[in-house]
């Protein structure tokens, strides 16, 4: 398997899974992670979100941002970028219980590519690729300043 790396052939799909299954995942420079969006009611208390940030779930190691604006108007939500992979079912269950929302308000996307990690981290930090989102980014920044929130949190 090392010969693929030496020849600069980037394995994809099934070949990547084989690398991981046979203990050669470190050769892939993988960055396993999950990108989670939690939609909350617009009147959800910010104190409860901040309380969660003080004592998050044990599986949460990563980045969180709180956003209020999107193309549909006011839309309070969290974006979480966490390292590693944890059971999607348990993630949804834990977050639904903690924030008292239905499970369909939680979206979990998995990734292993370092470029996906970097793109998602930039997204959390407010560097959106779509220019039409920059208006919402500015509104979010102003809203966070008004509410004494950080642009993003690293846990």
Secondary structure as UniProt FT lines:
FT   HELIX           2..6
FT   TURN            7..8
FT   HELIX           13..21
FT   TURN            22..23
FT   HELIX           25..28
FT   STRAND          33..39
FT   TURN            42..43
FT   HELIX           46..54
FT   TURN            58..59
FT   STRAND          62..70
FT   TURN            71..72
FT   STRAND          73..83
FT   HELIX           88..99
FT   HELIX           103..105
FT   STRAND          106..111
FT   HELIX           114..124
FT   TURN            125..126
FT   HELIX           131..133
FT   HELIX           134..146
FT   TURN            147..148
FT   STRAND          153..154
//
